[in-house]
Amino acid sequence: MADIDHEVLIAADHEESDDSQSEVSNTASSTTSLSSSILQHRIENGRTYHRYKDGTPPCNEDAKVGRVLDVGSGSGSWAIDFGDLHPEAEPFEYIHSRFMTASIRNWEEYIKKCYDNLTPGGYLELQDADVMPRSDDDLLPKDAAIIEYVNLLKEVSKKLGREYVEVSSLKNMMIEAGFLDVEMRMYKWPHNEWPKDPRYKKLGFWTQENFGSALEAICMAPFTRVLGWTRDEVNVFLVQVRKDLKNKSYHAYSPVYCIVGRKPEKVATPAPAAAQSE
Protein backbone atom coordinates (compact mmCIF):
# COMPACT_ATOMS: atom_id res chain seq x y z
CA MET A 1 0.00 0.00 0.00
CA ALA A 2 1.44 3.40 -0.97
CA ASP A 3 2.43 6.01 1.57
CA ILE A 4 -0.53 7.76 3.11
CA ASP A 5 -0.15 11.51 2.80
CA HIS A 6 -1.12 12.30 6.37
CA GLU A 7 2.08 10.53 7.42
CA VAL A 8 4.15 12.76 5.14
CA LEU A 9 5.41 16.22 6.09
CA ILE A 10 5.67 18.35 2.96
CA ALA A 11 8.91 20.34 2.85
CA ALA A 12 8.58 24.01 1.90
CA ASP A 13 10.51 25.58 -0.97
CA HIS A 14 12.25 28.45 0.81
CA GLU A 15 13.56 29.80 -2.49
CA GLU A 16 10.02 30.62 -3.55
CA SER A 17 8.92 34.21 -3.04
CA ASP A 18 6.18 34.78 -0.48
CA ASP A 19 4.86 37.67 -2.55
CA SER A 20 1.31 36.70 -3.46
CA GLN A 21 1.56 38.89 -6.57
CA SER A 22 4.68 37.20 -7.96
CA GLU A 23 4.57 35.73 -11.44
CA VAL A 24 3.35 32.19 -12.01
CA SER A 25 6.26 29.75 -12.03
CA ASN A 26 7.23 27.40 -14.80
CA THR A 27 4.52 25.01 -13.65
CA ALA A 28 2.16 27.06 -15.80
CA SER A 29 3.88 25.59 -18.85
CA SER A 30 1.84 22.45 -18.26
CA THR A 31 -1.17 24.35 -19.61
CA THR A 32 0.46 25.39 -22.88
CA SER A 33 -0.33 22.10 -24.61
CA LEU A 34 -4.06 22.50 -24.04
CA SER A 35 -6.16 23.04 -27.11
CA SER A 36 -7.63 26.54 -27.19
CA SER A 37 -11.10 24.99 -27.46
CA ILE A 38 -10.69 23.54 -23.96
CA LEU A 39 -10.57 27.06 -22.54
CA GLN A 40 -13.66 28.27 -24.40
CA HIS A 41 -16.89 28.28 -22.42
CA ARG A 42 -20.49 29.31 -22.80
CA ILE A 43 -21.15 32.24 -20.45
CA GLU A 44 -24.60 32.62 -18.94
CA ASN A 45 -25.52 34.98 -16.10
CA GLY A 46 -21.90 35.43 -15.15
CA ARG A 47 -21.23 31.67 -14.91
CA THR A 48 -19.35 29.51 -17.40
CA TYR A 49 -20.49 26.19 -18.85
CA HIS A 50 -18.53 23.72 -20.98
CA ARG A 51 -19.23 23.64 -24.70
CA TYR A 52 -18.82 19.87 -25.11
CA LYS A 53 -21.98 18.72 -26.91
CA ASP A 54 -23.57 22.05 -25.98
CA GLY A 55 -27.24 22.03 -26.98
CA THR A 56 -27.30 18.32 -27.77
CA PRO A 57 -30.91 17.05 -27.62
CA PRO A 58 -31.94 14.35 -25.12
CA CYS A 59 -31.15 10.77 -26.00
CA ASN A 60 -33.68 8.46 -27.61
CA GLU A 61 -36.40 7.76 -25.06
CA ASP A 62 -36.78 4.22 -26.42
CA ALA A 63 -33.10 3.37 -25.94
CA LYS A 64 -31.99 0.96 -23.24
CA VAL A 65 -30.68 2.94 -20.29
CA GLY A 66 -28.35 0.35 -18.77
CA ARG A 67 -27.52 0.63 -15.09
CA VAL A 68 -29.14 3.65 -13.42
CA LEU A 69 -28.42 5.24 -10.04
CA ASP A 70 -30.93 7.66 -8.52
CA VAL A 71 -29.64 9.57 -5.50
CA GLY A 72 -32.26 11.04 -3.19
CA SER A 73 -35.50 9.71 -4.70
CA GLY A 74 -37.63 10.69 -1.73
CA SER A 75 -40.24 8.01 -1.01
CA GLY A 76 -38.74 5.80 -3.70
CA SER A 77 -41.86 5.86 -5.90
CA TRP A 78 -39.93 7.29 -8.84
CA ALA A 79 -37.32 4.52 -8.60
CA ILE A 80 -40.05 1.85 -8.50
CA ASP A 81 -41.87 3.31 -11.51
CA PHE A 82 -38.62 3.70 -13.42
CA GLY A 83 -37.62 0.11 -12.60
CA ASP A 84 -40.94 -1.13 -13.98
CA LEU A 85 -40.34 0.77 -17.22
CA HIS A 86 -36.69 -0.25 -17.50
CA PRO A 87 -36.14 -3.76 -16.13
CA GLU A 88 -32.65 -3.75 -17.69
CA ALA A 89 -31.53 -1.11 -15.15
CA GLU A 90 -29.75 -3.50 -12.83
CA PRO A 91 -27.87 -2.59 -9.64
CA PHE A 92 -24.39 -1.13 -9.93
CA GLU A 93 -21.08 -2.92 -9.51
CA TYR A 94 -19.33 0.34 -8.61
CA ILE A 95 -20.60 3.66 -7.24
CA HIS A 96 -18.33 6.69 -7.15
CA SER A 97 -19.21 9.80 -5.13
CA ARG A 98 -16.99 12.89 -5.12
CA PHE A 99 -17.20 16.22 -3.25
CA MET A 100 -20.78 15.85 -2.04
CA THR A 101 -20.26 17.27 1.46
CA ALA A 102 -22.86 19.95 2.30
CA SER A 103 -25.02 18.51 -0.50
CA ILE A 104 -26.28 15.49 1.46
CA ARG A 105 -28.70 16.01 4.35
CA ASN A 106 -28.31 12.52 5.84
CA TRP A 107 -25.09 10.68 5.07
CA GLU A 108 -26.12 7.47 6.84
CA GLU A 109 -29.16 7.24 4.58
CA TYR A 110 -27.12 8.14 1.50
CA ILE A 111 -24.54 5.41 2.19
CA LYS A 112 -27.33 2.89 2.85
CA LYS A 113 -28.89 3.70 -0.53
CA CYS A 114 -25.52 3.19 -2.18
CA TYR A 115 -25.20 -0.15 -0.38
CA ASP A 116 -28.67 -1.29 -1.41
CA ASN A 117 -28.03 -0.38 -5.05
CA LEU A 118 -24.76 -2.30 -5.35
CA THR A 119 -24.52 -5.85 -6.61
CA PRO A 120 -23.00 -8.34 -4.14
CA GLY A 121 -19.25 -7.77 -4.24
CA GLY A 122 -19.70 -4.24 -5.62
CA TYR A 123 -17.65 -1.27 -4.43
CA LEU A 124 -18.48 2.18 -3.10
CA GLU A 125 -15.81 4.88 -3.32
CA LEU A 126 -16.25 8.22 -1.54
CA GLN A 127 -13.91 11.13 -2.26
CA ASP A 128 -14.29 14.34 -0.32
CA ALA A 129 -12.29 17.19 1.17
CA ASP A 130 -12.17 18.55 4.68
CA VAL A 131 -12.98 22.17 3.88
CA MET A 132 -10.99 23.57 6.82
CA PRO A 133 -7.41 24.22 5.63
CA ARG A 134 -4.48 23.04 7.73
CA SER A 135 -0.80 23.79 8.21
CA ASP A 136 1.52 21.21 9.77
CA ASP A 137 3.89 23.89 11.07
CA ASP A 138 1.12 26.17 12.42
CA LEU A 139 2.01 29.04 10.09
CA LEU A 140 -1.60 29.56 8.98
CA PRO A 141 -3.07 32.32 11.22
CA LYS A 142 -6.29 31.41 12.99
CA ASP A 143 -7.76 34.77 11.93
CA ALA A 144 -6.85 34.36 8.25
CA ALA A 145 -9.60 35.32 5.81
CA ILE A 146 -9.60 31.83 4.31
CA ILE A 147 -10.36 30.40 7.77
CA GLU A 148 -13.21 32.88 8.19
CA TYR A 149 -14.48 31.93 4.73
CA VAL A 150 -14.76 28.27 5.73
CA ASN A 151 -16.34 29.08 9.10
CA LEU A 152 -18.99 31.18 7.34
CA LEU A 153 -19.70 28.35 4.90
CA LYS A 154 -20.16 25.96 7.82
CA GLU A 155 -22.49 28.43 9.54
CA VAL A 156 -24.62 28.80 6.42
CA SER A 157 -24.74 25.07 5.66
CA LYS A 158 -25.92 24.37 9.20
CA LYS A 159 -28.74 26.89 8.81
CA LEU A 160 -29.71 25.25 5.53
CA GLY A 161 -29.80 21.80 7.11
CA ARG A 162 -26.87 20.42 5.12
CA GLU A 163 -23.86 20.62 7.38
CA TYR A 164 -20.36 19.93 6.18
CA VAL A 165 -19.66 16.37 7.25
CA GLU A 166 -16.51 15.31 9.10
CA VAL A 167 -15.18 13.35 6.15
CA SER A 168 -13.15 10.87 8.20
CA SER A 169 -16.38 9.82 9.97
CA LEU A 170 -17.70 8.37 6.70
CA LYS A 171 -15.47 5.33 7.15
CA ASN A 172 -17.38 4.17 10.24
CA MET A 173 -20.69 4.94 8.53
CA MET A 174 -19.72 2.60 5.70
CA ILE A 175 -18.72 -0.13 8.16
CA GLU A 176 -22.00 0.27 10.05
CA ALA A 177 -23.90 0.01 6.76
CA GLY A 178 -22.36 -3.41 6.17
CA PHE A 179 -19.38 -2.69 3.90
CA LEU A 180 -16.30 -4.89 4.25
CA ASP A 181 -12.58 -4.17 3.80
CA VAL A 182 -13.17 -0.44 4.23
CA GLU A 183 -9.97 1.53 3.64
CA MET A 184 -9.40 5.27 4.01
CA ARG A 185 -6.53 7.36 2.68
CA MET A 186 -5.91 11.05 3.23
CA TYR A 187 -4.02 13.14 0.69
CA LYS A 188 -2.64 16.64 1.21
CA TRP A 189 -3.51 19.15 -1.49
CA PRO A 190 -1.30 22.26 -1.05
CA HIS A 191 -3.08 25.56 -1.67
CA ASN A 192 -0.35 26.92 -3.92
CA GLU A 193 3.23 26.26 -5.03
CA TRP A 194 4.83 26.50 -1.58
CA PRO A 195 6.10 22.86 -1.45
CA LYS A 196 9.63 21.99 -2.55
CA ASP A 197 8.71 18.59 -3.98
CA PRO A 198 7.81 19.02 -7.71
CA ARG A 199 4.81 16.69 -7.37
CA TYR A 200 3.25 18.70 -4.55
CA LYS A 201 4.25 21.99 -6.19
CA LYS A 202 2.34 21.08 -9.33
CA LEU A 203 -0.62 19.83 -7.28
CA GLY A 204 -0.56 23.14 -5.38
CA PHE A 205 -0.67 25.10 -8.63
CA TRP A 206 -3.78 23.27 -9.79
CA THR A 207 -5.43 23.49 -6.38
CA GLN A 208 -4.96 27.26 -6.38
CA GLU A 209 -6.32 27.54 -9.92
CA ASN A 210 -9.30 25.31 -9.17
CA PHE A 211 -10.22 26.64 -5.73
CA GLY A 212 -9.48 30.26 -6.59
CA SER A 213 -11.82 30.22 -9.57
CA ALA A 214 -14.56 28.52 -7.53
CA LEU A 215 -14.57 30.79 -4.45
CA GLU A 216 -17.32 33.10 -5.71
CA ALA A 217 -19.42 30.28 -7.16
CA ILE A 218 -19.34 28.44 -3.83
CA CYS A 219 -20.26 31.32 -1.55
CA MET A 220 -22.16 33.99 -3.51
CA ALA A 221 -25.64 32.48 -3.14
CA PRO A 222 -25.23 31.29 0.48
CA PHE A 223 -23.72 34.56 1.70
CA THR A 224 -26.28 36.79 -0.04
CA ARG A 225 -29.35 34.63 0.62
CA VAL A 226 -28.63 33.49 4.17
CA LEU A 227 -26.20 36.02 5.64
CA GLY A 228 -27.77 39.00 3.88
CA TRP A 229 -24.52 40.22 2.34
CA THR A 230 -24.52 42.29 -0.84
CA ARG A 231 -22.69 41.13 -3.94
CA ASP A 232 -20.10 43.88 -3.44
CA GLU A 233 -19.51 42.82 0.17
CA VAL A 234 -18.87 39.26 -0.94
CA ASN A 235 -16.44 40.31 -3.67
CA VAL A 236 -14.50 42.64 -1.35
CA PHE A 237 -14.19 39.84 1.21
CA LEU A 238 -12.99 37.41 -1.47
CA VAL A 239 -10.10 39.72 -2.37
CA GLN A 240 -8.45 38.89 0.96
CA VAL A 241 -9.43 35.22 0.73
CA ARG A 242 -7.65 34.96 -2.63
CA LYS A 243 -4.57 36.65 -1.16
CA ASP A 244 -4.53 34.04 1.60
CA LEU A 245 -4.90 31.27 -0.95
CA LYS A 246 -1.80 32.58 -2.78
CA ASN A 247 0.24 33.20 0.37
CA LYS A 248 3.14 30.74 0.24
CA SER A 249 4.30 31.52 3.77
CA TYR A 250 1.20 29.85 5.27
CA HIS A 251 2.14 26.33 4.06
CA ALA A 252 -1.58 25.57 3.91
CA TYR A 253 -3.20 22.49 2.44
CA SER A 254 -6.60 20.80 2.27
CA PRO A 255 -7.00 17.19 3.44
CA VAL A 256 -8.71 15.12 0.74
CA TYR A 257 -10.01 11.68 1.71
CA CYS A 258 -10.62 8.58 -0.38
CA ILE A 259 -12.71 5.86 1.30
CA VAL A 260 -13.42 2.53 -0.41
CA GLY A 261 -15.53 -0.40 0.79
CA ARG A 262 -16.94 -3.63 -0.64
CA LYS A 263 -20.43 -5.04 -0.31
CA PRO A 264 -20.38 -8.71 0.81
CA GLU A 265 -20.75 -11.31 -1.93
CA LYS A 266 -23.87 -12.78 -0.34
CA VAL A 267 -26.10 -10.67 1.87
CA ALA A 268 -28.62 -12.41 4.10
CA THR A 269 -30.18 -9.17 5.34
CA PRO A 270 -30.30 -5.58 4.05
CA ALA A 271 -28.13 -2.85 5.52
CA PRO A 272 -29.13 -1.57 8.97
CA ALA A 273 -31.77 1.15 8.83
CA ALA A 274 -30.27 4.65 8.70
CA ALA A 275 -31.32 7.33 11.14
CA GLN A 276 -34.11 9.43 9.66
CA SER A 277 -33.39 13.12 9.13
CA GLU A 278 -35.54 15.52 11.09
C-alpha positions in Angstrom: 0.0 0.0 0.0 1.4 3.4 -1.0 2.4 6.0 1.6 -0.5 7.8 3.1 -0.1 11.5 2.8 -1.1 12.3 6.4 2.1 10.5 7.4 4.2 12.8 5.1 5.4 16.2 6.1 5.7 18.4 3.0 8.9 20.3 2.8 8.6 24.0 1.9 10.5 25.6 -1.0 12.3 28.5 0.8 13.6 29.8 -2.5 10.0 30.6 -3.5 8.9 34.2 -3.0 6.2 34.8 -0.5 4.9 37.7 -2.6 1.3 36.7 -3.5 1.6 38.9 -6.6 4.7 37.2 -8.0 4.6 35.7 -11.4 3.4 32.2 -12.0 6.3 29.8 -12.0 7.2 27.4 -14.8 4.5 25.0 -13.6 2.2 27.1 -15.8 3.9 25.6 -18.9 1.8 22.5 -18.3 -1.2 24.3 -19.6 0.5 25.4 -22.9 -0.3 22.1 -24.6 -4.1 22.5 -24.0 -6.2 23.0 -27.1 -7.6 26.5 -27.2 -11.1 25.0 -27.5 -10.7 23.5 -24.0 -10.6 27.1 -22.5 -13.7 28.3 -24.4 -16.9 28.3 -22.4 -20.5 29.3 -22.8 -21.1 32.2 -20.4 -24.6 32.6 -18.9 -25.5 35.0 -16.1 -21.9 35.4 -15.1 -21.2 31.7 -14.9 -19.3 29.5 -17.4 -20.5 26.2 -18.9 -18.5 23.7 -21.0 -19.2 23.6 -24.7 -18.8 19.9 -25.1 -22.0 18.7 -26.9 -23.6 22.1 -26.0 -27.2 22.0 -27.0 -27.3 18.3 -27.8 -30.9 17.0 -27.6 -31.9 14.4 -25.1 -31.2 10.8 -26.0 -33.7 8.5 -27.6 -36.4 7.8 -25.1 -36.8 4.2 -26.4 -33.1 3.4 -25.9 -32.0 1.0 -23.2 -30.7 2.9 -20.3 -28.3 0.3 -18.8 -27.5 0.6 -15.1 -29.1 3.7 -13.4 -28.4 5.2 -10.0 -30.9 7.7 -8.5 -29.6 9.6 -5.5 -32.3 11.0 -3.2 -35.5 9.7 -4.7 -37.6 10.7 -1.7 -40.2 8.0 -1.0 -38.7 5.8 -3.7 -41.9 5.9 -5.9 -39.9 7.3 -8.8 -37.3 4.5 -8.6 -40.1 1.8 -8.5 -41.9 3.3 -11.5 -38.6 3.7 -13.4 -37.6 0.1 -12.6 -40.9 -1.1 -14.0 -40.3 0.8 -17.2 -36.7 -0.2 -17.5 -36.1 -3.8 -16.1 -32.7 -3.7 -17.7 -31.5 -1.1 -15.1 -29.7 -3.5 -12.8 -27.9 -2.6 -9.6 -24.4 -1.1 -9.9 -21.1 -2.9 -9.5 -19.3 0.3 -8.6 -20.6 3.7 -7.2 -18.3 6.7 -7.1 -19.2 9.8 -5.1 -17.0 12.9 -5.1 -17.2 16.2 -3.3 -20.8 15.8 -2.0 -20.3 17.3 1.5 -22.9 19.9 2.3 -25.0 18.5 -0.5 -26.3 15.5 1.5 -28.7 16.0 4.3 -28.3 12.5 5.8 -25.1 10.7 5.1 -26.1 7.5 6.8 -29.2 7.2 4.6 -27.1 8.1 1.5 -24.5 5.4 2.2 -27.3 2.9 2.9 -28.9 3.7 -0.5 -25.5 3.2 -2.2 -25.2 -0.2 -0.4 -28.7 -1.3 -1.4 -28.0 -0.4 -5.1 -24.8 -2.3 -5.4 -24.5 -5.8 -6.6 -23.0 -8.3 -4.1 -19.2 -7.8 -4.2 -19.7 -4.2 -5.6 -17.7 -1.3 -4.4 -18.5 2.2 -3.1 -15.8 4.9 -3.3 -16.3 8.2 -1.5 -13.9 11.1 -2.3 -14.3 14.3 -0.3 -12.3 17.2 1.2 -12.2 18.6 4.7 -13.0 22.2 3.9 -11.0 23.6 6.8 -7.4 24.2 5.6 -4.5 23.0 7.7 -0.8 23.8 8.2 1.5 21.2 9.8 3.9 23.9 11.1 1.1 26.2 12.4 2.0 29.0 10.1 -1.6 29.6 9.0 -3.1 32.3 11.2 -6.3 31.4 13.0 -7.8 34.8 11.9 -6.9 34.4 8.2 -9.6 35.3 5.8 -9.6 31.8 4.3 -10.4 30.4 7.8 -13.2 32.9 8.2 -14.5 31.9 4.7 -14.8 28.3 5.7 -16.3 29.1 9.1 -19.0 31.2 7.3 -19.7 28.3 4.9 -20.2 26.0 7.8 -22.5 28.4 9.5 -24.6 28.8 6.4 -24.7 25.1 5.7 -25.9 24.4 9.2 -28.7 26.9 8.8 -29.7 25.3 5.5 -29.8 21.8 7.1 -26.9 20.4 5.1 -23.9 20.6 7.4 -20.4 19.9 6.2 -19.7 16.4 7.3 -16.5 15.3 9.1 -15.2 13.3 6.2 -13.1 10.9 8.2 -16.4 9.8 10.0 -17.7 8.4 6.7 -15.5 5.3 7.2 -17.4 4.2 10.2 -20.7 4.9 8.5 -19.7 2.6 5.7 -18.7 -0.1 8.2 -22.0 0.3 10.1 -23.9 0.0 6.8 -22.4 -3.4 6.2 -19.4 -2.7 3.9 -16.3 -4.9 4.3 -12.6 -4.2 3.8 -13.2 -0.4 4.2 -10.0 1.5 3.6 -9.4 5.3 4.0 -6.5 7.4 2.7 -5.9 11.0 3.2 -4.0 13.1 0.7 -2.6 16.6 1.2 -3.5 19.2 -1.5 -1.3 22.3 -1.0 -3.1 25.6 -1.7 -0.4 26.9 -3.9 3.2 26.3 -5.0 4.8 26.5 -1.6 6.1 22.9 -1.4 9.6 22.0 -2.6 8.7 18.6 -4.0 7.8 19.0 -7.7 4.8 16.7 -7.4 3.2 18.7 -4.6 4.3 22.0 -6.2 2.3 21.1 -9.3 -0.6 19.8 -7.3 -0.6 23.1 -5.4 -0.7 25.1 -8.6 -3.8 23.3 -9.8 -5.4 23.5 -6.4 -5.0 27.3 -6.4 -6.3 27.5 -9.9 -9.3 25.3 -9.2 -10.2 26.6 -5.7 -9.5 30.3 -6.6 -11.8 30.2 -9.6 -14.6 28.5 -7.5 -14.6 30.8 -4.5 -17.3 33.1 -5.7 -19.4 30.3 -7.2 -19.3 28.4 -3.8 -20.3 31.3 -1.5 -22.2 34.0 -3.5 -25.6 32.5 -3.1 -25.2 31.3 0.5 -23.7 34.6 1.7 -26.3 36.8 0.0 -29.3 34.6 0.6 -28.6 33.5 4.2 -26.2 36.0 5.6 -27.8 39.0 3.9 -24.5 40.2 2.3 -24.5 42.3 -0.8 -22.7 41.1 -3.9 -20.1 43.9 -3.4 -19.5 42.8 0.2 -18.9 39.3 -0.9 -16.4 40.3 -3.7 -14.5 42.6 -1.3 -14.2 39.8 1.2 -13.0 37.4 -1.5 -10.1 39.7 -2.4 -8.4 38.9 1.0 -9.4 35.2 0.7 -7.6 35.0 -2.6 -4.6 36.6 -1.2 -4.5 34.0 1.6 -4.9 31.3 -1.0 -1.8 32.6 -2.8 0.2 33.2 0.4 3.1 30.7 0.2 4.3 31.5 3.8 1.2 29.9 5.3 2.1 26.3 4.1 -1.6 25.6 3.9 -3.2 22.5 2.4 -6.6 20.8 2.3 -7.0 17.2 3.4 -8.7 15.1 0.7 -10.0 11.7 1.7 -10.6 8.6 -0.4 -12.7 5.9 1.3 -13.4 2.5 -0.4 -15.5 -0.4 0.8 -16.9 -3.6 -0.6 -20.4 -5.0 -0.3 -20.4 -8.7 0.8 -20.7 -11.3 -1.9 -23.9 -12.8 -0.3 -26.1 -10.7 1.9 -28.6 -12.4 4.1 -30.2 -9.2 5.3 -30.3 -5.6 4.0 -28.1 -2.9 5.5 -29.1 -1.6 9.0 -31.8 1.2 8.8 -30.3 4.6 8.7 -31.3 7.3 11.1 -34.1 9.4 9.7 -33.4 13.1 9.1 -35.5 15.5 11.1 
